[in-house]
C-alpha cells in the first residue's frame, strides 16, 4: 500500500512516498512502514531526529534480516547468502551468493532423511538393547551412511573453492625487472593499469586491482622487479614485496622462458615455496618446460588451468554454484565430515552408546548449520557484518 503524503514536523514540510507493508507478508513478517523522502542529508537527519522523539530508534546492523530470520521468514543459510550478495564485487560472486539463497541444499535434506532413522535405532539399542534384544548392526549402518559421507567430502571440496571465489583470490606477481609482470598484470586486469616499457625497474611500488578474469574474482598485486639496486625509491618497492607474498593465496613467479631463477628471487621466495607457481613468460619467443604464458598474445589458457587446479581443487567456478561458502559453514561441514568418518571407522562389538553419541553430534551439527539451533553469539556474529538496518 503506497500513498503520497506531506510530512510536517518542527516547521519542516516534506512531500514523501509512504509505503505500508502489513505483516506477515513483509520482509520481517511484522508491520513495516517505509518513508521515501528527498535525499538531502540535513533533511533526513531532521526527520530521524523527530522520529526519535516519538520513540523510534535506528535499526542495528542487520536487524531487519535478523527479525526476518527469527520470525521464520528466511533461514540462516539464506541470510548468510544475502550478506555475501551485498558484499559481492564481481559477476561470479553475485551468482555464487544468489545460488545459495532461498533453497536448502539437497544434500542437507538427504542427510536428515538418512540420519533420522539411525538415530532412533541407536537410541533404542542404548535404552532397550539388553532387555529387548535390539542390536545396532554397524555393517548396515555403514552401508547407509557411506554414500552420505562421500557426499559430505564432495561438498567440503566445493565449499573450500566457493569460499576462495567469494573472498576473491589474492594473486601476487613477482620476478626480476622486465620479466613480463606488468604485461600479465594488465592482461588479467583487462586494462592498462601498469606501465609497460623496455626500461627495467618501471614498477617501483605495489599496484593492486580487483577484477574478474575468466570467471575468477581476483585481487591482483604487481610488485617491483627483484634486483639489487642503488635507487632508493626502487629499493623501497623491493622491500614491500615480502608482505605482499605473505598475504597472497598464490604467488606467480615469472621467469622468461629459457632463463634460470636468480639468486635474489630464490631467496625472496624461499619462505613461501608452498604457494609459489613458476610461470615462464614470453613463451612465444622461446620454449621451456615450465608453465608457458604469452600475455601479449592473450595465450593464458595454461595459467587458467593451473589456477583452477591449485586454488579450486580442479573445480570450475560454475561447479561451485550452490556450495556453502562462509567460514562458519565450512567449519561446521568439516566437523560433520569428521563425525561421519568416525562413525564409519567404528569396530563391531562396541557399546551402542558410541555410535548413538556420534549420530546425535552429527544431527546437532546439521541443526547449527541451518540455524535451527540458534545460538545468540552466532547470530550476533552474522548480523554484525550487515549494513545498518539491512
C-alpha positions as CSV (number, residue, x, y, z in Angstrom):
1,X,0.0,0.0,0.0
2,X,1.5,3.3,-1.1
3,X,0.5,6.9,-0.9
4,X,1.9,10.4,-1.3
5,X,1.8,12.3,2.0
6,X,3.0,15.7,3.3
7,X,5.1,15.2,6.4
8,X,5.2,18.1,8.8
9,X,7.4,18.4,11.9
10,X,9.3,21.2,13.7
11,X,8.4,23.7,11.0
12,X,9.6,21.4,8.1
13,X,7.3,20.2,5.3
14,X,8.3,17.3,3.1
15,X,6.4,15.6,0.3
16,X,7.1,11.9,0.8
17,X,6.1,8.5,-0.6
18,X,4.8,6.4,2.3
19,X,4.8,2.6,1.8
20,X,3.0,0.3,4.2
21,X,3.9,-3.4,4.3
22,X,1.4,-5.3,6.6
23,X,2.7,-8.4,8.3
24,X,3.1,-11.3,7.9
25,X,3.7,-10.6,4.2
26,X,6.5,-8.1,4.8
27,X,10.2,-8.8,4.7
28,X,10.4,-9.2,8.5
29,X,7.0,-10.7,9.0
30,X,6.0,-7.6,11.0
31,X,4.1,-4.4,10.1
32,X,6.6,-2.1,8.3
33,X,6.2,1.5,7.2
34,X,8.8,3.0,4.8
35,X,9.2,6.7,4.2
36,X,10.8,7.7,0.8
37,X,11.9,11.3,1.1
38,X,14.3,13.5,-0.8
39,X,18.0,12.6,-0.1
40,X,19.2,15.8,1.4
41,X,21.3,14.7,4.3
42,X,20.2,17.5,6.6
43,X,16.5,16.8,5.9
44,X,17.0,13.1,6.6
45,X,18.8,13.9,9.9
46,X,15.9,16.3,10.9
47,X,13.3,13.6,10.1
48,X,15.2,10.9,12.0
49,X,15.6,13.2,15.0
50,X,11.9,13.9,15.1
51,X,11.1,10.2,14.8
52,X,13.4,9.7,17.8
53,X,11.2,11.9,19.9
54,X,8.3,9.6,19.1
55,X,10.2,6.5,20.4
56,X,11.6,5.3,17.1
57,X,15.3,4.3,17.1
58,X,17.8,3.5,14.4
59,X,18.0,-0.2,13.4
60,X,21.1,-2.1,14.4
61,X,23.3,-3.6,11.7
62,X,21.4,-6.5,10.1
63,X,18.3,-6.0,12.3
64,X,15.7,-6.3,9.6
65,X,17.2,-9.6,8.3
66,X,17.6,-10.8,11.9
67,X,13.9,-10.2,12.6
68,X,13.1,-12.0,9.3
69,X,15.1,-15.0,10.5
70,X,13.6,-15.1,14.0
71,X,10.1,-14.7,12.6
72,X,10.6,-17.6,10.2
73,X,10.6,-15.6,7.0
74,X,14.0,-16.9,5.9
75,X,16.6,-19.4,7.1
76,X,20.1,-18.8,8.4
77,X,21.8,-20.0,5.2
78,X,19.6,-17.6,3.2
79,X,20.6,-14.7,5.5
80,X,24.3,-15.5,5.0
81,X,23.8,-15.7,1.2
82,X,22.2,-12.2,1.4
83,X,25.2,-10.8,3.3
84,X,27.6,-12.2,0.6
85,X,25.3,-10.9,-2.1
86,X,25.5,-7.4,-0.6
87,X,29.3,-7.6,-0.5
88,X,29.8,-9.1,-3.9
89,X,32.1,-7.2,-6.3
90,X,32.1,-9.5,-9.4
91,X,29.6,-11.3,-11.5
92,X,30.8,-14.7,-10.2
93,X,30.5,-13.6,-6.6
94,X,26.9,-12.4,-7.3
95,X,26.0,-15.7,-8.9
96,X,27.5,-17.7,-6.0
97,X,25.5,-15.8,-3.4
98,X,22.3,-16.0,-5.4
99,X,22.7,-19.7,-5.9
100,X,22.6,-20.2,-2.1
101,X,19.6,-18.0,-1.5
102,X,16.1,-19.4,-0.9
103,X,16.7,-23.1,-1.2
104,X,18.2,-25.5,1.3
105,X,20.9,-27.6,-0.3
106,X,19.6,-31.0,-1.3
107,X,22.4,-32.9,0.5
108,X,21.3,-31.4,3.8
109,X,17.8,-32.6,3.2
110,X,19.1,-36.0,2.3
111,X,21.4,-36.1,5.4
112,X,18.4,-35.5,7.7
113,X,16.4,-38.3,5.9
114,X,19.3,-40.8,6.3
115,X,20.4,-39.9,9.8
116,X,16.9,-39.7,11.5
117,X,16.0,-43.4,11.5
118,X,19.5,-44.5,12.5
119,X,19.4,-42.1,15.4
120,X,16.2,-43.7,16.5
121,X,17.7,-47.2,16.2
122,X,20.9,-46.3,18.1
123,X,18.9,-44.7,20.9
124,X,16.6,-47.8,21.1
125,X,19.7,-50.0,21.3
126,X,21.1,-47.9,24.1
127,X,17.8,-47.8,26.1
128,X,16.3,-51.2,25.4
129,X,19.1,-53.3,23.8
130,X,19.7,-55.7,26.6
131,X,16.0,-56.2,27.5
132,X,14.5,-56.4,24.0
133,X,17.5,-57.7,22.1
134,X,17.8,-54.7,19.9
135,X,21.1,-54.6,18.2
136,X,22.8,-51.9,16.1
137,X,24.4,-53.6,13.1
138,X,27.4,-51.4,12.1
139,X,27.6,-53.1,8.7
140,X,24.1,-52.0,7.8
141,X,24.8,-48.5,9.3
142,X,28.0,-48.2,7.2
143,X,26.1,-49.1,4.0
144,X,23.5,-46.4,4.7
145,X,26.0,-43.7,5.9
146,X,28.7,-44.4,3.3
147,X,27.1,-42.5,0.4
148,X,26.3,-39.6,2.7
149,X,29.9,-39.4,3.9
150,X,31.2,-39.3,0.4
151,X,28.8,-36.5,-0.5
152,X,30.0,-34.6,2.6
153,X,33.6,-34.9,1.3
154,X,32.5,-33.6,-2.1
155,X,30.6,-30.7,-0.6
156,X,33.7,-29.9,1.6
157,X,35.8,-29.6,-1.6
158,X,33.2,-27.4,-3.3
159,X,32.8,-25.2,-0.2
160,X,36.6,-24.5,0.0
161,X,36.6,-23.5,-3.6
162,X,33.5,-21.4,-3.3
163,X,35.0,-19.6,-0.3
164,X,38.0,-18.6,-2.3
165,X,35.8,-17.3,-5.0
166,X,33.6,-15.4,-2.6
167,X,36.6,-13.8,-0.9
168,X,38.5,-13.1,-4.2
169,X,41.8,-14.8,-5.0
170,X,44.8,-12.8,-3.9
171,X,47.3,-13.3,-6.7
172,X,50.8,-11.8,-6.4
173,X,53.1,-11.4,-9.5
174,X,56.9,-11.4,-8.7
175,X,60.1,-11.7,-10.7
176,X,63.1,-9.8,-12.0
177,X,62.6,-6.5,-13.8
178,X,61.2,-6.9,-17.3
179,X,60.1,-10.5,-16.6
180,X,56.6,-9.7,-18.0
181,X,54.9,-8.9,-14.7
182,X,53.2,-5.7,-15.8
183,X,52.1,-7.2,-19.1
184,X,50.5,-10.1,-17.4
185,X,49.0,-7.8,-14.8
186,X,47.3,-5.7,-17.5
187,X,46.2,-8.8,-19.4
188,X,44.5,-10.3,-16.3
189,X,43.0,-6.9,-15.2
190,X,41.6,-6.3,-18.7
191,X,43.0,-2.8,-18.8
192,X,46.3,-0.9,-18.8
193,X,46.9,-0.3,-15.1
194,X,50.6,-0.9,-15.0
195,X,53.2,1.0,-17.2
196,X,55.0,-1.4,-19.6
197,X,58.3,-0.2,-21.1
198,X,61.7,-1.7,-22.0
199,X,63.3,0.2,-19.2
200,X,64.0,-2.1,-16.2
201,X,62.5,-1.0,-12.8
202,X,59.4,0.8,-14.1
203,X,57.2,-0.6,-11.3
204,X,58.6,0.7,-8.1
205,X,55.6,0.2,-5.8
206,X,52.9,-2.4,-5.3
207,X,50.0,-2.0,-7.7
208,X,46.6,-3.6,-6.8
209,X,43.5,-4.1,-8.8
210,X,40.3,-6.1,-8.2
211,X,38.9,-7.7,-11.3
212,X,37.2,-10.8,-12.7
213,X,39.2,-12.9,-15.2
214,X,37.5,-15.9,-16.9
215,X,35.1,-16.2,-14.0
216,X,37.8,-16.0,-11.3
217,X,37.4,-13.0,-8.9
218,X,41.0,-11.7,-8.5
219,X,42.9,-9.3,-6.3
220,X,46.0,-8.8,-8.4
221,X,49.3,-7.4,-7.0
222,X,52.0,-6.3,-9.3
223,X,55.3,-5.9,-7.4
224,X,58.6,-4.2,-8.0
225,X,61.2,-6.2,-10.0
226,X,63.6,-8.1,-7.8
227,X,67.1,-6.9,-8.3
228,X,69.9,-5.3,-6.3
229,X,69.7,-1.5,-6.9
230,X,71.1,1.7,-5.6
231,X,67.9,3.6,-6.5
232,X,66.3,4.5,-3.1
233,X,62.7,4.5,-4.4
234,X,63.2,1.2,-6.2
235,X,64.7,-0.3,-3.1
236,X,61.6,0.7,-1.1
237,X,59.5,-1.1,-3.7
238,X,61.5,-4.2,-3.5
239,X,61.3,-4.2,0.3
240,X,57.5,-4.2,0.1
241,X,57.4,-7.4,-1.9
242,X,57.7,-9.7,1.2
243,X,54.4,-8.6,2.9
244,X,52.5,-8.9,-0.3
245,X,53.7,-12.5,-0.8
246,X,52.8,-13.3,2.8
247,X,49.2,-12.3,2.3
248,X,48.8,-13.8,-1.2
249,X,46.8,-17.0,-1.8
250,X,49.2,-17.8,-4.7
251,X,52.4,-16.3,-5.9
252,X,53.2,-16.3,-9.6
253,X,57.0,-16.3,-10.0
254,X,57.5,-15.0,-13.5
255,X,60.7,-16.2,-15.3
256,X,61.2,-15.5,-19.0
257,X,61.3,-18.8,-20.9
258,X,64.8,-20.2,-21.3
259,X,66.2,-18.3,-18.2
260,X,67.1,-19.5,-14.7
261,X,65.8,-18.2,-11.4
262,X,68.0,-15.5,-10.0
263,X,69.6,-15.9,-6.5
264,X,67.7,-12.9,-5.2
265,X,64.4,-14.3,-6.4
266,X,65.1,-17.7,-4.9
267,X,66.0,-16.2,-1.6
268,X,62.9,-13.9,-1.6
269,X,60.5,-16.8,-2.5
270,X,62.1,-19.4,-0.1
271,X,59.7,-18.8,2.8
272,X,56.7,-19.1,0.5
273,X,57.5,-22.2,-1.6
274,X,54.2,-23.9,-0.7
275,X,52.3,-21.3,-2.6
276,X,54.6,-20.4,-5.5
277,X,53.7,-21.3,-9.1
278,X,56.6,-21.0,-11.6
279,X,55.4,-19.2,-14.8
280,X,57.5,-19.0,-17.9
281,X,56.7,-15.7,-19.8
282,X,57.4,-14.8,-23.4
283,X,56.6,-18.5,-24.3
284,X,56.0,-17.4,-27.9
285,X,59.7,-16.5,-28.2
286,X,61.3,-19.4,-26.5
287,X,60.5,-22.9,-25.3
288,X,60.7,-24.0,-21.7
289,X,59.5,-27.0,-19.7
290,X,57.6,-24.8,-17.2
291,X,54.0,-23.3,-17.3
292,X,54.0,-21.2,-20.5
293,X,52.2,-17.9,-21.0
294,X,52.4,-15.2,-23.7
295,X,50.4,-12.4,-22.1
296,X,50.9,-10.0,-25.0
297,X,49.2,-12.5,-27.3
298,X,46.5,-13.5,-24.8
299,X,47.8,-17.0,-24.6
300,X,46.9,-17.7,-20.9
301,X,44.9,-21.0,-21.1
302,X,47.7,-22.9,-19.3
303,X,47.6,-20.3,-16.5
304,X,43.8,-20.6,-16.2
305,X,44.0,-24.3,-15.8
306,X,46.8,-24.1,-13.2
307,X,44.9,-21.5,-11.1
308,X,41.8,-23.7,-11.1
309,X,43.8,-26.8,-10.1
310,X,45.9,-25.1,-7.4
311,X,43.2,-22.9,-5.8
312,X,39.8,-24.5,-6.6
313,X,40.8,-28.2,-6.4
314,X,40.1,-28.6,-10.1
315,X,36.6,-27.2,-9.9
316,X,35.5,-24.6,-12.5
317,X,33.7,-21.6,-10.9
318,X,30.3,-22.7,-12.2
319,X,30.8,-26.1,-10.4
320,X,30.8,-24.2,-7.1
321,X,27.3,-22.7,-7.5
322,X,25.1,-23.7,-4.5
323,X,28.0,-24.7,-2.4
324,X,28.5,-23.5,1.2
325,X,30.9,-20.6,1.3
326,X,31.2,-18.9,4.7
327,X,33.8,-19.6,7.4
328,X,31.0,-20.7,9.8
329,X,29.5,-23.1,7.3
330,X,32.9,-24.6,6.3
331,X,33.9,-25.2,9.9
332,X,30.6,-27.0,10.7
333,X,30.9,-29.0,7.5
334,X,34.4,-30.1,8.5
335,X,33.1,-31.3,11.8
336,X,30.3,-33.2,10.0
337,X,32.8,-34.9,7.8
338,X,34.8,-35.9,10.9
339,X,31.8,-37.2,12.7
340,X,30.8,-39.5,9.8
341,X,34.4,-40.6,9.3
342,X,34.5,-41.6,13.0
343,X,31.2,-43.4,12.6
344,X,32.4,-45.4,9.6
345,X,35.6,-46.3,11.4
346,X,33.9,-48.0,14.4
347,X,34.8,-51.6,15.0
348,X,31.9,-54.2,15.6
349,X,31.2,-55.3,19.1
350,X,31.5,-51.9,20.8
351,X,28.9,-50.4,23.0
352,X,25.9,-48.8,21.2
353,X,26.4,-45.6,23.2
354,X,29.3,-44.6,21.0
355,X,27.5,-44.6,17.6
356,X,24.5,-43.1,19.2
357,X,26.6,-40.2,20.6
358,X,28.2,-39.7,17.2
359,X,24.9,-39.7,15.4
360,X,23.5,-37.2,17.8
361,X,26.5,-35.0,17.3
362,X,26.1,-35.1,13.6
363,X,22.4,-34.2,13.9
364,X,23.2,-31.3,16.2
365,X,25.8,-30.0,13.7
366,X,23.2,-30.1,10.9
367,X,20.9,-28.0,13.2
368,X,23.6,-25.5,13.8
369,X,24.4,-25.3,10.1
370,X,20.9,-24.5,9.1
371,X,20.2,-22.3,12.0
372,X,17.6,-24.5,13.8
373,X,20.0,-24.3,16.8
374,X,20.1,-20.5,17.0
375,X,22.9,-19.5,19.4
376,X,22.8,-15.8,20.1
377,X,26.5,-15.5,19.7
378,X,26.4,-17.0,16.2
379,X,23.6,-14.7,15.2
380,X,25.4,-11.6,16.6
381,X,28.5,-12.5,14.6
382,X,26.5,-12.9,11.4
383,X,24.4,-9.7,11.5
384,X,27.3,-7.5,12.7
385,X,28.5,-7.8,9.1
386,X,25.4,-6.3,7.6
387,X,25.0,-2.6,6.7
388,X,22.9,-0.5,9.1
389,X,19.4,-1.9,9.3
390,X,19.5,-4.3,6.3
